[in-house]
Every structure is written in structure tokens, then in C-alpha cells.
């Protein structure tokens, strides 16, 4: 399992986190889980299964591109 954590520090979305978890399950399918967090609350937005790595990478790239346009940046760049 791998994780990408994006955070927003601008405007009304300040303090929001978007968490992307991806990996391979026991049956060989690739998965992508997207959750939104703020402080102690969390909500799962999407959960997707993929049969090949290409579809996972394309979907993850599009999701990250959309969030970067909303001023989300990688959480490690802040700390």
C-alpha cells in the first residue's frame, strides 16, 4: 500500500487534506481509495478497482491534476 497526502492552505479549504491510498489487494486487483480529511473527521470519497496498472496510473494522474488546480499541494512540502 502506498499513500499520497495533499493539503490545502488557501481560502475556505484551508486545513483540508485529500488522501490517496493505492496498492494491490489479495486477489491481484489494483485499488485506489480517495478520502477527504479535516482535523479529526474523515470521509471516503471514492473506492475503485483496476485490472491493469495503466488504468490506475491514468486515473490517479487525473485526480491529482484536478486537486492541484484547487491549490492542493503535497503535504511534505509544507512541513
C-alpha positions in Angstrom: 0.0 0.0 0.0 1.2 3.5 -0.8 -0.2 6.8 0.1 -0.2 10.4 -1.3 -1.4 13.2 1.0 -2.3 16.6 -0.3 -3.2 19.6 1.8 -4.7 23.0 1.1 -3.7 26.1 2.9 -5.7 28.7 1.0 -9.2 30.2 1.3 -12.2 28.3 2.6 -10.5 24.9 2.0 -7.7 25.7 4.5 -6.7 22.7 6.6 -8.4 20.1 4.3 -6.4 17.0 3.4 -7.0 14.6 0.4 -5.6 11.2 1.0 -5.0 8.8 -1.9 -4.2 5.1 -1.0 -3.3 2.7 -3.7 -1.9 -0.8 -3.9 -2.8 -4.4 -4.8 -5.3 -6.5 -2.9 -5.2 -10.2 -2.1 -6.9 -11.1 -5.4 -4.4 -9.3 -7.6 -6.6 -6.3 -8.4 -5.2 -2.8 -8.1 -7.2 -0.4 -6.0 -7.5 3.4 -5.4 -9.2 4.8 -2.3 -9.7 8.6 -2.0 -10.6 10.2 1.3 -11.1 13.7 2.5 -9.9 14.7 6.0 -10.0 17.8 8.2 -8.6 17.6 11.7 -10.3 14.5 13.3 -13.0 13.9 10.6 -12.6 11.8 7.5 -14.9 10.8 4.7 -14.2 8.3 1.9 -15.0 9.9 -1.4 -14.2 7.1 -3.9 -13.1 3.5 -4.0 -12.1 2.0 -7.3 -10.7 -1.3 -8.6 -8.5 -1.8 -11.7 -7.3 -4.8 -13.6 -4.2 -3.2 -15.0 -1.6 -0.6 -13.8 -2.2 1.7 -16.8 -5.8 2.5 -15.8 -4.7 3.1 -12.2 -1.9 5.5 -13.2 -4.1 7.4 -15.6 -6.9 7.8 -13.0 -4.5 8.8 -10.3 -2.8 11.4 -12.5 -6.2 12.9 -13.5 -7.3 13.1 -9.8 -4.0 14.7 -8.7 -4.2 17.2 -11.6 -7.7 18.3 -10.6 -6.7 18.8 -7.0 -3.6 20.7 -7.9 -5.8 23.2 -9.8 -7.7 23.7 -6.5 -4.4 24.7 -4.7 -3.7 21.4 -3.0 0.0 20.7 -2.6 1.9 17.7 -1.3 1.8 17.7 2.5 5.6 17.1 2.8 6.2 20.5 1.1 4.7 22.4 4.0 6.5 20.7 6.9 
